[in-house]
Amino acid sequence: MSEFDFCPWMFADNATQDERDAQLAFQRALAGLRSAGDRAFVSPLAAIHQADLALGADSYIAAHVYLTGEVQLGDHTSLNPYAVVRGPVRLGSGVRVGAHASLVGFNHSADADAPIHTQPIVAKGIVVGDDVWIGSNAIVLDGVTIGEHSIIGAGAVVTKDVPAWSVMVGNPARRVRDRRDQTRTGGLTPKLADFAAQARDQAPQVLDRYRAGDTFTDQPAAAPSVRAVCDAIEIADLLLNAPPPQADRDELVGRLAALQDPATGLIPELGETGRPSLDSGSAYHILSVGYALDLLGAQLPYPVQAVRMDPSRLLAELDRLPWAQQAWSAGDWVDILATGLHWNRRLFDAHEPTETLFGWLLTRQDAFTGLWGSPSAQEGWRQPVNGYYRLTRGTFAQFGLPVPRPEQTIDTVLAHARDGRFFADGRGTACDVLDVIHPLWLCGRQTDHRRAEVQAWARDRLAATLPRWQPGAGFAFSPAPTTGTEHLPGLQGTEMWLAIVWLLADVLGESGALGYRPRGVHRPEPA
């Protein structure tokens, strides 16, 4: 094994003459290699079987690529480690196929009258135009043609033809923009990259601002809190990919784990007495502490007993929640309950039935608005929209399930997003903006309904948000002056707005420019 097996782009410039001679000898002996252009490279660690391979000049195949069938690579085209390419597949020139991507140019017949393994293979083949980038873990299915100059995002599943110049993301892959149309994102890529670089450079200073001895406070004059410690851990993970440099990782784990009440599995606030319950304000710590420990490579020490209840009791609890007047707090309760069930399943292999919970949600959702709860004269759609975010974050999103009625939800959330009481003239707290963009982002993974309007709102919010970063201090929870301290920078505002920026950018197909991706409470993937 040599460095060229996993970094084959270095071969043309760095290989010795002996290494070049050895590569040519390997290519001549390689069964199935029909032709190879100048300076082409094939790793001896690649698995090439029953192939009919044509390799263009300056193209390469890295270690552990699995390649079969009729495959053609143009000039300057690369297959990175662990990619799977099974022909018939024709790749143009200047194509990049990321690690673990899969392009399979055939399929099984699947008629219902015979076992699948007895049925014939059908093959239409895959064609990829010039200057295409296929991201890591992307999948391209048989029969697809990808137009030139396109980008297939990491993890995308391409099931249909892709027009030239497309940027595709998601499963199934959807077109989020045209690469040539810089006005669609207003030249956001460099702005996002500059913002993220500034935030990363200042992250140690930001975290140090809120350090209080061996713990953290949300703001310099505030008392230490569990949430502040967890926010510091999330910010450090986002920007530094490490625990906060001001604290020892093992001490953080020990301190957070020791807070959990063994009887209920809940986590009280610092100094709080009495046994915590699902209705207490500190119940949110099941989210914040659970994910903070997860980011530190640890876990809650005890199951969350408080969320275990028989179906009749759970139905009664769901029915008693104040959906008509306070859907936000009702959604908060559901989020906490579902997250406790999630931790029990994931960490303790517990059989936690969720049929009653999801059955109640599916049958109580308003078929016309896509939400749970009703608007009010005082707050409009704010309560049900914010409740929708909390409810779906803990249930459908966290468990990796599709949300019901996404088009109706988008209609209602966009109506709320135009409410000037919450979003005009510099208004829009972290909660209010997050609770709009996450539902729009989540539903947008299933439908293109009103996508242009969603992207316009996201673009405007990004333009307003990025300049609000305060050097060395981070973000304030509220951009508008308040009677309290929410307009001052703090850990909670910083953690939430960093996640919001990612969601806004991802709706525009630009989140890759940030170089970070939330992995905690606001993670985009199922947990």
Summary of the structure (lengths in Angstrom):
residues: 527
radius of gyration: 26.0
end to end distance: 36.4
largest distance: 79.7
contacts: 1782
relative contact order: 0.07
helix: 42%
strand: 15%
